[in-house]
Structures are given as C-alpha cells and as structure tokens.
Amino acid sequence: MSDKKQNASRAFQTVIRRIQHDIQSKTLRPGDRLAPERQLAENLGVSRATIREAIRALEMIGLVVSRQGEGNFISDRMDLALLQPMTISFYLGGGSLYDIHHFRQSLEVEATGLAAVAPSPSFAAHLTALADQMEIAPDIDTSAALDDDFHQSIAAASDNCLIRDALTAATNLLETVRYQARIAIITREKDEGNALYFQHRRIADAIAEKDPILARKRMLEHMLYVEDFLSDISPDKLPDLAQLPPEK
C-alpha cells in the first residue's frame, strides 16, 4: 500500500474512532446532531472528503442518519442498525427460518424472565388487556398488531437494551414469515380453539405473578408452538436486502 493510501486509511480510522469514543463517553447520545463537516475536519486535522467518507460508512451500518438540509445524527433506532448486518449474516451463512426463529426464541424467553422480576401493575395490566383483546380480534391484521405490541412490551420491560434491539431486528426479519404463520395458526384454531390467546394470557399471568421461571416456561411453550408452523413457510418470503426498512 502506498504512503498516500496508508495516510488516507489512518485519517478515515481517526474519524471513526473519534465518533465511537464520543458515543462511549456519552458526549454523543442517540438523536444528537454531529458537528458540521467543516468543524469535524478542522478538529481532527483531516479533509472534508475524509469526513464525508466516514459518515457514509457509518450511515451504511446504521449508526449515523443523514437528513437532507439538517445534517448528520446519531441513530436512535439501533434495532434498524442491527437489521441490515443481521440479514446479511443470515444469507451469507446459509441460514434457515429455524435459525432466525431459534435466535428470536432465546431472546424472547430471556426477555420474559427479566420482565417478570419486578413488573409494574400497569405493565402487567397492559399485557393482560392485550391478550384479552387478541381473543376477540376481528381480523388477522388486528390480531397481529396486538401480538406485536405484546412482545414489544415485554422486550422493553426486560430493561436490557441489547435484548430489546436485537429482538426487534430479528422480529423485523421474520415479519412476513410471522404473518403467514399466523394465518396458518388461526386457520387451524377454527377447529382447535384460540390457542394463541391462552398462550399469551398464561404468559401475562406468569409475569403478573412475578414468577420469572414460570414466565420463561410459558414463553418457550408459545415459541415451540409457533415453530410447528415454520415448515409450511417458503424461505423466499424473507425480505430482500435492498428492501429493508429505511431509518426515518
């Protein structure tokens, strides 16, 4: 590598490391606006072109969001930042629907256990209400929205940002598949009763009882039930890498 290329590489890394340092030191927080390119270039002793290249790289991995006419901002949606690399890893690794489901399952079970440690009365009541609404949901879309709210509420209540964001990313990756699975489940439940309602209600009850062990067990039972339907889902229903949801 020529000296010129080595210098350019070092300058690029300097910008990346500085932004990472500012995030670690909490100088920069989610949603914060980065200093203008000119100011960053002067402060770091690099060219504005190097700043732009570094910003583009950080934007590609979802750490930075660029807004026309406003500037560059630290992302406040780390779940979306995780979605792109997670999807690429899935395809490059030759992953299956079961790989994604098992990853989500491990996160869901642990999140449920954590949420059951000390749930607030309002949170427990919210979960119970969502489960009860699922029993009388008039259509699949309404049921799916209630289901999403139920699981996202548990993830948020786990009070673990890594579990929350990774779970949201995994859920987004499985979104189309989950919808198809729900159709299959609801079709079967016409003859078998509303199993999804009872599963979610038992999860909500275990959390309300502040029983992490039972809560984990109930969530695992639910995830294993859903897994039975994955064999009927076509892998081509996973999202296209070029069509992943953009950050707003």
Summary of the structure (lengths in Angstrom):
residues: 248
radius of gyration: 21.9
end to end distance: 38.5
largest distance: 72.3
contacts: 738
relative contact order: 0.12
helix: 73%
strand: 4%
